[in-house]
C-alpha cells in the first residue's frame, strides 16, 4: 500500500526541503521505494539539497505537457536504492500546474513507489493547493519560533480544510541548550499550542549547512545526530511502533560531564 | 545543576520562551477570530459602559479576554461587582 505525503509548513525557511530530502533518503535506506517530488515550481531546490541538480533533463511540467514520459523525468539517486526525484520546472510558475494534474502525477507515482513525498512551497496559495491535492496525509515542519508556529497553526487548519487526516508534526532546528536555559520553547510548549501528534524533533546543527553545501543529505551519515533524528522520523512514518525519542541533551559540555560523573541526571531530560 | 546555575544568572530576566508562548497564544486567538487587539479593547469599553450604568464594578480586578478552546475561541470575562448603582431603569 503506497502513501503520498506532503511536507508543508506555511512559513518559508523552516526546513521543508531539507526534511523532504532526508526523509526520502532515510526511507529509501530503510528499504522502501521512494519518489520525492518538488512542487515548488519556479523555485526548485530539492534537486540541489539532494545533489542531483546536474542530472535534470526533464521536469514535472514537461511531464504534464506531454514532452516526456513520467519515467524519463525521474532521476534515480545512485546512492540510495529505490530513491527517485521528480524535479520542479525552474522557468515556470505555480500556475503551470493544476491540482487535478498533481493528483494525476502522484497517483501514477503511487503505482510504482511505496512513498511519494511532496515538497510543498511556502505560502498558502496555488502552490500549496497543488502540493496537497494528491496527498493522503501531511507532515507539518515547524521551528521553535513564534512566527513559524503561528504559520504552522494556519496550515494545520488548511490541511484539515483540504480533508486530509490530522497532520503530524516535525519540530526542526531544536536547540537543547537554549531550551534548558528557558530561551526556546520546548516540545511540550509547542505541542500544547499546535495540538497535533509529534513525529519527531530534529536538532539544529551546522552539519545541515555543510550537507547542503555538498548536496549530501545528513541521513546518509550514520554518525550524524541530525541524520539519526531523520532516520527515526522515517521509521515512525513507516508505522514502526515505539521508536524511542532521541536524546538531544548536549552531552559533551563541562556540566554534562560533571553530571555524569556525580551521577546526577536531569529530572526533565531534553529528548526528541 | 546547569539549570540552577542558569536560573541564578537569569534571575532578574524572565525566560524568553514564556514571552514567546504568551505572544503566540495571543496571536493565534486573534488570527482565528480575526479581531484585532484594538477592536477587542473598543468592544470591552462599550460593554463596560453599559454594565456601569447598572452596577459599580472593580476595574482593577476586571478581566476581559479571548481564550482558545479545542474548537472555538471564547470571550471570557470576570467582572467583580461592588454594588448596584441604580434601580431606576424602567420606563
Interface residues (C-beta under 8 A of the other chain):
Chain A: X145 X146 X149 X150 X153 X154 X179 X180 X181 X182 X183 X184 X185 X186 X189 X193 X195 X253 X255 X256 X258 X259 X264 X266
Chain B: X1 X2 X3 X5 X6 X7 X10 X15 X16 X17 X18 X20 X21 X23 X24 X25 X27 X28 X31 X70
